Amino acid sequence: HQGYGLVRADLAVQAASGSTPLDPDPDPEPGTVTVSNVSYSLSRNAKHMYVSVQLDPVVVGASVSVAVYLNGGISQYLTGTTITDTVGVAKFTVVNAPSGTYTTVVTDITAAGYTWDAGYPENSYEK
């Protein structure tokens, strides 16, 4: 009776000797995460505005911080931090958003195993 498959002699020797294999890369380089899209939408009654920040690659549970500006103001209209959902989107709500032009600056992203490239697309929205 013949067997099929690959015999890994190195693993067989390790198993027989009771040793454990060395981690080939004990400190892996972190991946890079970027912001692929910043989009805006309104609630059904157009009273509230939603700002969505999409990460690339999709990272679930990343912390995303933003500053939202109104009409080119020098001070933030809204700042916030939230966690990305199962499709890598962090969603912020501007409650009772007045009419005007909004821009969003991504100020920080923290994700296990990733470093943020500090980039985000230029964006604006006219409400």
Phi and psi in radians as a Rosetta constraint file:
Dihedral C 1 N 2 CA 2 C 2 CIRCULARHARMONIC -1.772 0.35
Dihedral N 2 CA 2 C 2 N 3 CIRCULARHARMONIC 2.524 0.35
Dihedral C 2 N 3 CA 3 C 3 CIRCULARHARMONIC -1.616 0.35
Dihedral N 3 CA 3 C 3 N 4 CIRCULARHARMONIC 2.856 0.35
Dihedral C 3 N 4 CA 4 C 4 CIRCULARHARMONIC -2.129 0.35
Dihedral N 4 CA 4 C 4 N 5 CIRCULARHARMONIC 2.676 0.35
Dihedral C 4 N 5 CA 5 C 5 CIRCULARHARMONIC 1.970 0.35
Dihedral N 5 CA 5 C 5 N 6 CIRCULARHARMONIC -3.067 0.35
Dihedral C 5 N 6 CA 6 C 6 CIRCULARHARMONIC -1.794 0.35
Dihedral N 6 CA 6 C 6 N 7 CIRCULARHARMONIC 2.315 0.35
Dihedral C 6 N 7 CA 7 C 7 CIRCULARHARMONIC -1.744 0.35
Dihedral N 7 CA 7 C 7 N 8 CIRCULARHARMONIC 2.140 0.35
Dihedral C 7 N 8 CA 8 C 8 CIRCULARHARMONIC -1.696 0.35
Dihedral N 8 CA 8 C 8 N 9 CIRCULARHARMONIC 1.751 0.35
Dihedral C 8 N 9 CA 9 C 9 CIRCULARHARMONIC -1.070 0.35
Dihedral N 9 CA 9 C 9 N 10 CIRCULARHARMONIC -0.664 0.35
Dihedral C 9 N 10 CA 10 C 10 CIRCULARHARMONIC -1.068 0.35
Dihedral N 10 CA 10 C 10 N 11 CIRCULARHARMONIC -0.709 0.35
Dihedral C 10 N 11 CA 11 C 11 CIRCULARHARMONIC -1.261 0.35
Dihedral N 11 CA 11 C 11 N 12 CIRCULARHARMONIC -0.611 0.35
Dihedral C 11 N 12 CA 12 C 12 CIRCULARHARMONIC -1.124 0.35
Dihedral N 12 CA 12 C 12 N 13 CIRCULARHARMONIC -0.725 0.35
Dihedral C 12 N 13 CA 13 C 13 CIRCULARHARMONIC -1.146 0.35
Dihedral N 13 CA 13 C 13 N 14 CIRCULARHARMONIC -0.744 0.35
Dihedral C 13 N 14 CA 14 C 14 CIRCULARHARMONIC -1.081 0.35
Dihedral N 14 CA 14 C 14 N 15 CIRCULARHARMONIC -0.761 0.35
Dihedral C 14 N 15 CA 15 C 15 CIRCULARHARMONIC -1.101 0.35
Dihedral N 15 CA 15 C 15 N 16 CIRCULARHARMONIC -0.727 0.35
Dihedral C 15 N 16 CA 16 C 16 CIRCULARHARMONIC -1.208 0.35
Dihedral N 16 CA 16 C 16 N 17 CIRCULARHARMONIC -0.570 0.35
Dihedral C 16 N 17 CA 17 C 17 CIRCULARHARMONIC -1.552 0.35
Dihedral N 17 CA 17 C 17 N 18 CIRCULARHARMONIC -0.178 0.35
Dihedral C 17 N 18 CA 18 C 18 CIRCULARHARMONIC 1.378 0.35
Dihedral N 18 CA 18 C 18 N 19 CIRCULARHARMONIC 0.163 0.35
Dihedral C 18 N 19 CA 19 C 19 CIRCULARHARMONIC -1.539 0.35
Dihedral N 19 CA 19 C 19 N 20 CIRCULARHARMONIC 2.776 0.35
Dihedral C 19 N 20 CA 20 C 20 CIRCULARHARMONIC -1.889 0.35
Dihedral N 20 CA 20 C 20 N 21 CIRCULARHARMONIC 2.555 0.35
Dihedral C 20 N 21 CA 21 C 21 CIRCULARHARMONIC -1.188 0.35
Dihedral N 21 CA 21 C 21 N 22 CIRCULARHARMONIC 2.614 0.35
Dihedral C 21 N 22 CA 22 C 22 CIRCULARHARMONIC -1.286 0.35
Dihedral N 22 CA 22 C 22 N 23 CIRCULARHARMONIC 2.527 0.35
Dihedral C 22 N 23 CA 23 C 23 CIRCULARHARMONIC -1.184 0.35
Dihedral N 23 CA 23 C 23 N 24 CIRCULARHARMONIC 2.104 0.35
Dihedral C 23 N 24 CA 24 C 24 CIRCULARHARMONIC -1.135 0.35
Dihedral N 24 CA 24 C 24 N 25 CIRCULARHARMONIC -0.418 0.35
Dihedral C 24 N 25 CA 25 C 25 CIRCULARHARMONIC -2.542 0.35
Dihedral N 25 CA 25 C 25 N 26 CIRCULARHARMONIC 1.462 0.35
Dihedral C 25 N 26 CA 26 C 26 CIRCULARHARMONIC -1.119 0.35
Dihedral N 26 CA 26 C 26 N 27 CIRCULARHARMONIC -0.443 0.35
Dihedral C 26 N 27 CA 27 C 27 CIRCULARHARMONIC -2.205 0.35
Dihedral N 27 CA 27 C 27 N 28 CIRCULARHARMONIC 1.354 0.35
Dihedral C 27 N 28 CA 28 C 28 CIRCULARHARMONIC -1.113 0.35
Dihedral N 28 CA 28 C 28 N 29 CIRCULARHARMONIC 2.557 0.35
Dihedral C 28 N 29 CA 29 C 29 CIRCULARHARMONIC -1.135 0.35
Dihedral N 29 CA 29 C 29 N 30 CIRCULARHARMONIC 2.373 0.35
Dihedral C 29 N 30 CA 30 C 30 CIRCULARHARMONIC -1.197 0.35
Dihedral N 30 CA 30 C 30 N 31 CIRCULARHARMONIC 2.644 0.35
Dihedral C 30 N 31 CA 31 C 31 CIRCULARHARMONIC -1.337 0.35
Dihedral N 31 CA 31 C 31 N 32 CIRCULARHARMONIC 2.944 0.35
Dihedral C 31 N 32 CA 32 C 32 CIRCULARHARMONIC -1.878 0.35
Dihedral N 32 CA 32 C 32 N 33 CIRCULARHARMONIC 2.363 0.35
Dihedral C 32 N 33 CA 33 C 33 CIRCULARHARMONIC -2.038 0.35
Dihedral N 33 CA 33 C 33 N 34 CIRCULARHARMONIC 2.500 0.35
Dihedral C 33 N 34 CA 34 C 34 CIRCULARHARMONIC -2.335 0.35
Dihedral N 34 CA 34 C 34 N 35 CIRCULARHARMONIC 2.935 0.35
Dihedral C 34 N 35 CA 35 C 35 CIRCULARHARMONIC -1.670 0.35
Dihedral N 35 CA 35 C 35 N 36 CIRCULARHARMONIC 2.035 0.35
Dihedral C 35 N 36 CA 36 C 36 CIRCULARHARMONIC -1.551 0.35
Dihedral N 36 CA 36 C 36 N 37 CIRCULARHARMONIC -0.404 0.35
Dihedral C 36 N 37 CA 37 C 37 CIRCULARHARMONIC -2.790 0.35
Dihedral N 37 CA 37 C 37 N 38 CIRCULARHARMONIC 2.465 0.35
Dihedral C 37 N 38 CA 38 C 38 CIRCULARHARMONIC -2.139 0.35
Dihedral N 38 CA 38 C 38 N 39 CIRCULARHARMONIC 2.079 0.35
Dihedral C 38 N 39 CA 39 C 39 CIRCULARHARMONIC -2.237 0.35
Dihedral N 39 CA 39 C 39 N 40 CIRCULARHARMONIC 2.819 0.35
Dihedral C 39 N 40 CA 40 C 40 CIRCULARHARMONIC -2.220 0.35
Dihedral N 40 CA 40 C 40 N 41 CIRCULARHARMONIC 2.569 0.35
Dihedral C 40 N 41 CA 41 C 41 CIRCULARHARMONIC -2.632 0.35
Dihedral N 41 CA 41 C 41 N 42 CIRCULARHARMONIC 2.873 0.35
Dihedral C 41 N 42 CA 42 C 42 CIRCULARHARMONIC -2.009 0.35
Dihedral N 42 CA 42 C 42 N 43 CIRCULARHARMONIC 2.662 0.35
Dihedral C 42 N 43 CA 43 C 43 CIRCULARHARMONIC -1.160 0.35
Dihedral N 43 CA 43 C 43 N 44 CIRCULARHARMONIC 2.900 0.35
Dihedral C 43 N 44 CA 44 C 44 CIRCULARHARMONIC -0.949 0.35
Dihedral N 44 CA 44 C 44 N 45 CIRCULARHARMONIC -0.677 0.35
Dihedral C 44 N 45 CA 45 C 45 CIRCULARHARMONIC -1.596 0.35
Dihedral N 45 CA 45 C 45 N 46 CIRCULARHARMONIC 0.120 0.35
Dihedral C 45 N 46 CA 46 C 46 CIRCULARHARMONIC 1.083 0.35
Dihedral N 46 CA 46 C 46 N 47 CIRCULARHARMONIC 0.314 0.35
Dihedral C 46 N 47 CA 47 C 47 CIRCULARHARMONIC -1.444 0.35
Dihedral N 47 CA 47 C 47 N 48 CIRCULARHARMONIC -0.686 0.35
Dihedral C 47 N 48 CA 48 C 48 CIRCULARHARMONIC -1.936 0.35
Dihedral N 48 CA 48 C 48 N 49 CIRCULARHARMONIC 2.650 0.35
Dihedral C 48 N 49 CA 49 C 49 CIRCULARHARMONIC -2.090 0.35
Dihedral N 49 CA 49 C 49 N 50 CIRCULARHARMONIC 2.456 0.35
Dihedral C 49 N 50 CA 50 C 50 CIRCULARHARMONIC -1.942 0.35
Dihedral N 50 CA 50 C 50 N 51 CIRCULARHARMONIC 2.351 0.35
Dihedral C 50 N 51 CA 51 C 51 CIRCULARHARMONIC -1.966 0.35
Dihedral N 51 CA 51 C 51 N 52 CIRCULARHARMONIC 2.137 0.35
Dihedral C 51 N 52 CA 52 C 52 CIRCULARHARMONIC -1.992 0.35
Dihedral N 52 CA 52 C 52 N 53 CIRCULARHARMONIC 2.277 0.35
Dihedral C 52 N 53 CA 53 C 53 CIRCULARHARMONIC -1.999 0.35
Dihedral N 53 CA 53 C 53 N 54 CIRCULARHARMONIC 2.059 0.35
Dihedral C 53 N 54 CA 54 C 54 CIRCULARHARMONIC -1.730 0.35
Dihedral N 54 CA 54 C 54 N 55 CIRCULARHARMONIC 2.224 0.35
Dihedral C 54 N 55 CA 55 C 55 CIRCULARHARMONIC -1.643 0.35
Dihedral N 55 CA 55 C 55 N 56 CIRCULARHARMONIC 2.610 0.35
Dihedral C 55 N 56 CA 56 C 56 CIRCULARHARMONIC -2.381 0.35
Dihedral N 56 CA 56 C 56 N 57 CIRCULARHARMONIC 2.052 0.35
Dihedral C 56 N 57 CA 57 C 57 CIRCULARHARMONIC -1.247 0.35
Dihedral N 57 CA 57 C 57 N 58 CIRCULARHARMONIC 2.958 0.35
Dihedral C 57 N 58 CA 58 C 58 CIRCULARHARMONIC -1.093 0.35
Dihedral N 58 CA 58 C 58 N 59 CIRCULARHARMONIC 2.134 0.35
Dihedral C 58 N 59 CA 59 C 59 CIRCULARHARMONIC -2.180 0.35
Dihedral N 59 CA 59 C 59 N 60 CIRCULARHARMONIC 2.085 0.35
Dihedral C 59 N 60 CA 60 C 60 CIRCULARHARMONIC -1.519 0.35
Dihedral N 60 CA 60 C 60 N 61 CIRCULARHARMONIC 2.339 0.35
Dihedral C 60 N 61 CA 61 C 61 CIRCULARHARMONIC 1.430 0.35
Dihedral N 61 CA 61 C 61 N 62 CIRCULARHARMONIC 0.262 0.35
Dihedral C 61 N 62 CA 62 C 62 CIRCULARHARMONIC -1.357 0.35
Dihedral N 62 CA 62 C 62 N 63 CIRCULARHARMONIC 2.588 0.35
Dihedral C 62 N 63 CA 63 C 63 CIRCULARHARMONIC -1.623 0.35
Dihedral N 63 CA 63 C 63 N 64 CIRCULARHARMONIC 2.182 0.35
Dihedral C 63 N 64 CA 64 C 64 CIRCULARHARMONIC -2.140 0.35
Dihedral N 64 CA 64 C 64 N 65 CIRCULARHARMONIC 2.276 0.35
Dihedral C 64 N 65 CA 65 C 65 CIRCULARHARMONIC -2.043 0.35
Dihedral N 65 CA 65 C 65 N 66 CIRCULARHARMONIC 2.438 0.35
Dihedral C 65 N 66 CA 66 C 66 CIRCULARHARMONIC -2.366 0.35
Dihedral N 66 CA 66 C 66 N 67 CIRCULARHARMONIC 2.825 0.35
Dihedral C 66 N 67 CA 67 C 67 CIRCULARHARMONIC -2.225 0.35
Dihedral N 67 CA 67 C 67 N 68 CIRCULARHARMONIC 2.205 0.35
Dihedral C 67 N 68 CA 68 C 68 CIRCULARHARMONIC -1.870 0.35
Dihedral N 68 CA 68 C 68 N 69 CIRCULARHARMONIC 2.255 0.35
Dihedral C 68 N 69 CA 69 C 69 CIRCULARHARMONIC -1.936 0.35
Dihedral N 69 CA 69 C 69 N 70 CIRCULARHARMONIC 2.582 0.35
Dihedral C 69 N 70 CA 70 C 70 CIRCULARHARMONIC -2.053 0.35
Dihedral N 70 CA 70 C 70 N 71 CIRCULARHARMONIC 2.238 0.35
Dihedral C 70 N 71 CA 71 C 71 CIRCULARHARMONIC 0.946 0.35
Dihedral N 71 CA 71 C 71 N 72 CIRCULARHARMONIC 0.695 0.35
Dihedral C 71 N 72 CA 72 C 72 CIRCULARHARMONIC 1.186 0.35
Dihedral N 72 CA 72 C 72 N 73 CIRCULARHARMONIC 0.340 0.35
Dihedral C 72 N 73 CA 73 C 73 CIRCULARHARMONIC -1.091 0.35
Dihedral N 73 CA 73 C 73 N 74 CIRCULARHARMONIC 2.711 0.35
Dihedral C 73 N 74 CA 74 C 74 CIRCULARHARMONIC -1.524 0.35
Dihedral N 74 CA 74 C 74 N 75 CIRCULARHARMONIC -0.275 0.35
Dihedral C 74 N 75 CA 75 C 75 CIRCULARHARMONIC -1.895 0.35
Dihedral N 75 CA 75 C 75 N 76 CIRCULARHARMONIC 2.624 0.35
Dihedral C 75 N 76 CA 76 C 76 CIRCULARHARMONIC -1.199 0.35
Dihedral N 76 CA 76 C 76 N 77 CIRCULARHARMONIC 2.420 0.35
Dihedral C 76 N 77 CA 77 C 77 CIRCULARHARMONIC -1.398 0.35
Dihedral N 77 CA 77 C 77 N 78 CIRCULARHARMONIC -0.626 0.35
Dihedral C 77 N 78 CA 78 C 78 CIRCULARHARMONIC -2.591 0.35
Dihedral N 78 CA 78 C 78 N 79 CIRCULARHARMONIC 2.416 0.35
Dihedral C 78 N 79 CA 79 C 79 CIRCULARHARMONIC -2.197 0.35
Dihedral N 79 CA 79 C 79 N 80 CIRCULARHARMONIC 2.631 0.35
Dihedral C 79 N 80 CA 80 C 80 CIRCULARHARMONIC -2.951 0.35
Dihedral N 80 CA 80 C 80 N 81 CIRCULARHARMONIC 2.830 0.35
Dihedral C 80 N 81 CA 81 C 81 CIRCULARHARMONIC -2.332 0.35
Dihedral N 81 CA 81 C 81 N 82 CIRCULARHARMONIC 2.353 0.35
Dihedral C 81 N 82 CA 82 C 82 CIRCULARHARMONIC -2.559 0.35
Dihedral N 82 CA 82 C 82 N 83 CIRCULARHARMONIC 3.055 0.35
Dihedral C 82 N 83 CA 83 C 83 CIRCULARHARMONIC -1.855 0.35
Dihedral N 83 CA 83 C 83 N 84 CIRCULARHARMONIC 2.458 0.35
Dihedral C 83 N 84 CA 84 C 84 CIRCULARHARMONIC -1.214 0.35
Dihedral N 84 CA 84 C 84 N 85 CIRCULARHARMONIC 2.629 0.35
Dihedral C 84 N 85 CA 85 C 85 CIRCULARHARMONIC -1.544 0.35
Dihedral N 85 CA 85 C 85 N 86 CIRCULARHARMONIC -2.896 0.35
Dihedral C 85 N 86 CA 86 C 86 CIRCULARHARMONIC -1.229 0.35
Dihedral N 86 CA 86 C 86 N 87 CIRCULARHARMONIC -0.183 0.35
Dihedral C 86 N 87 CA 87 C 87 CIRCULARHARMONIC -1.979 0.35
Dihedral N 87 CA 87 C 87 N 88 CIRCULARHARMONIC 0.281 0.35
Dihedral C 87 N 88 CA 88 C 88 CIRCULARHARMONIC 1.341 0.35
Dihedral N 88 CA 88 C 88 N 89 CIRCULARHARMONIC 0.458 0.35
Dihedral C 88 N 89 CA 89 C 89 CIRCULARHARMONIC -1.951 0.35
Dihedral N 89 CA 89 C 89 N 90 CIRCULARHARMONIC 2.295 0.35
Dihedral C 89 N 90 CA 90 C 90 CIRCULARHARMONIC -1.775 0.35
Dihedral N 90 CA 90 C 90 N 91 CIRCULARHARMONIC 2.174 0.35
Dihedral C 90 N 91 CA 91 C 91 CIRCULARHARMONIC -2.026 0.35
Dihedral N 91 CA 91 C 91 N 92 CIRCULARHARMONIC 2.233 0.35
Dihedral C 91 N 92 CA 92 C 92 CIRCULARHARMONIC -2.020 0.35
Dihedral N 92 CA 92 C 92 N 93 CIRCULARHARMONIC 2.563 0.35
Dihedral C 92 N 93 CA 93 C 93 CIRCULARHARMONIC -2.030 0.35
Dihedral N 93 CA 93 C 93 N 94 CIRCULARHARMONIC 2.219 0.35
Dihedral C 93 N 94 CA 94 C 94 CIRCULARHARMONIC -1.735 0.35
Dihedral N 94 CA 94 C 94 N 95 CIRCULARHARMONIC 1.840 0.35
Dihedral C 94 N 95 CA 95 C 95 CIRCULARHARMONIC -1.335 0.35
Dihedral N 95 CA 95 C 95 N 96 CIRCULARHARMONIC 2.390 0.35
Dihedral C 95 N 96 CA 96 C 96 CIRCULARHARMONIC 0.885 0.35
Dihedral N 96 CA 96 C 96 N 97 CIRCULARHARMONIC 0.851 0.35
Dihedral C 96 N 97 CA 97 C 97 CIRCULARHARMONIC -1.145 0.35
Dihedral N 97 CA 97 C 97 N 98 CIRCULARHARMONIC 2.134 0.35
Dihedral C 97 N 98 CA 98 C 98 CIRCULARHARMONIC -1.279 0.35
Dihedral N 98 CA 98 C 98 N 99 CIRCULARHARMONIC 2.857 0.35
Dihedral C 98 N 99 CA 99 C 99 CIRCULARHARMONIC -1.161 0.35
Dihedral N 99 CA 99 C 99 N 100 CIRCULARHARMONIC 2.606 0.35
Dihedral C 99 N 100 CA 100 C 100 CIRCULARHARMONIC 2.644 0.35
Dihedral N 100 CA 100 C 100 N 101 CIRCULARHARMONIC -3.006 0.35
Dihedral C 100 N 101 CA 101 C 101 CIRCULARHARMONIC -1.843 0.35
Dihedral N 101 CA 101 C 101 N 102 CIRCULARHARMONIC 2.171 0.35
Dihedral C 101 N 102 CA 102 C 102 CIRCULARHARMONIC -1.868 0.35
Dihedral N 102 CA 102 C 102 N 103 CIRCULARHARMONIC 2.497 0.35
Dihedral C 102 N 103 CA 103 C 103 CIRCULARHARMONIC -2.315 0.35
Dihedral N 103 CA 103 C 103 N 104 CIRCULARHARMONIC 2.599 0.35
Dihedral C 103 N 104 CA 104 C 104 CIRCULARHARMONIC -2.149 0.35
Dihedral N 104 CA 104 C 104 N 105 CIRCULARHARMONIC 2.317 0.35
Dihedral C 104 N 105 CA 105 C 105 CIRCULARHARMONIC -1.960 0.35
Dihedral N 105 CA 105 C 105 N 106 CIRCULARHARMONIC 2.186 0.35
Dihedral C 105 N 106 CA 106 C 106 CIRCULARHARMONIC -1.443 0.35
Dihedral N 106 CA 106 C 106 N 107 CIRCULARHARMONIC 2.130 0.35
Dihedral C 106 N 107 CA 107 C 107 CIRCULARHARMONIC -1.773 0.35
Dihedral N 107 CA 107 C 107 N 108 CIRCULARHARMONIC -0.371 0.35
Dihedral C 107 N 108 CA 108 C 108 CIRCULARHARMONIC -2.894 0.35
Dihedral N 108 CA 108 C 108 N 109 CIRCULARHARMONIC 2.541 0.35
Dihedral C 108 N 109 CA 109 C 109 CIRCULARHARMONIC -2.389 0.35
Dihedral N 109 CA 109 C 109 N 110 CIRCULARHARMONIC 2.233 0.35
Dihedral C 109 N 110 CA 110 C 110 CIRCULARHARMONIC -2.168 0.35
Dihedral N 110 CA 110 C 110 N 111 CIRCULARHARMONIC 2.134 0.35
Dihedral C 110 N 111 CA 111 C 111 CIRCULARHARMONIC -2.531 0.35
Dihedral N 111 CA 111 C 111 N 112 CIRCULARHARMONIC 2.267 0.35
Dihedral C 111 N 112 CA 112 C 112 CIRCULARHARMONIC -1.007 0.35
Dihedral N 112 CA 112 C 112 N 113 CIRCULARHARMONIC 2.241 0.35
Dihedral C 112 N 113 CA 113 C 113 CIRCULARHARMONIC 1.431 0.35
Dihedral N 113 CA 113 C 113 N 114 CIRCULARHARMONIC 0.082 0.35
Dihedral C 113 N 114 CA 114 C 114 CIRCULARHARMONIC -2.307 0.35
Dihedral N 114 CA 114 C 114 N 115 CIRCULARHARMONIC 2.671 0.35
Dihedral C 114 N 115 CA 115 C 115 CIRCULARHARMONIC -2.054 0.35
Dihedral N 115 CA 115 C 115 N 116 CIRCULARHARMONIC 2.466 0.35
Dihedral C 115 N 116 CA 116 C 116 CIRCULARHARMONIC -1.446 0.35
Dihedral N 116 CA 116 C 116 N 117 CIRCULARHARMONIC 2.358 0.35
Dihedral C 116 N 117 CA 117 C 117 CIRCULARHARMONIC -1.385 0.35
Dihedral N 117 CA 117 C 117 N 118 CIRCULARHARMONIC 0.069 0.35
Dihedral C 117 N 118 CA 118 C 118 CIRCULARHARMONIC 1.190 0.35
Dihedral N 118 CA 118 C 118 N 119 CIRCULARHARMONIC 0.189 0.35
Dihedral C 118 N 119 CA 119 C 119 CIRCULARHARMONIC -1.751 0.35
Dihedral N 119 CA 119 C 119 N 120 CIRCULARHARMONIC 2.720 0.35
Dihedral C 119 N 120 CA 120 C 120 CIRCULARHARMONIC -2.802 0.35
Dihedral N 120 CA 120 C 120 N 121 CIRCULARHARMONIC 2.645 0.35
Dihedral C 120 N 121 CA 121 C 121 CIRCULARHARMONIC -1.303 0.35
Dihedral N 121 CA 121 C 121 N 122 CIRCULARHARMONIC 2.575 0.35
Dihedral C 121 N 122 CA 122 C 122 CIRCULARHARMONIC -1.072 0.35
Dihedral N 122 CA 122 C 122 N 123 CIRCULARHARMONIC 2.499 0.35
Dihedral C 122 N 123 CA 123 C 123 CIRCULARHARMONIC -2.696 0.35
Dihedral N 123 CA 123 C 123 N 124 CIRCULARHARMONIC 2.668 0.35
Dihedral C 123 N 124 CA 124 C 124 CIRCULARHARMONIC -2.776 0.35
Dihedral N 124 CA 124 C 124 N 125 CIRCULARHARMONIC 2.760 0.35
Dihedral C 124 N 125 CA 125 C 125 CIRCULARHARMONIC -2.542 0.35
Dihedral N 125 CA 125 C 125 N 126 CIRCULARHARMONIC 2.305 0.35
Dihedral C 125 N 126 CA 126 C 126 CIRCULARHARMONIC -1.752 0.35
Dihedral N 126 CA 126 C 126 N 127 CIRCULARHARMONIC 2.037 0.35
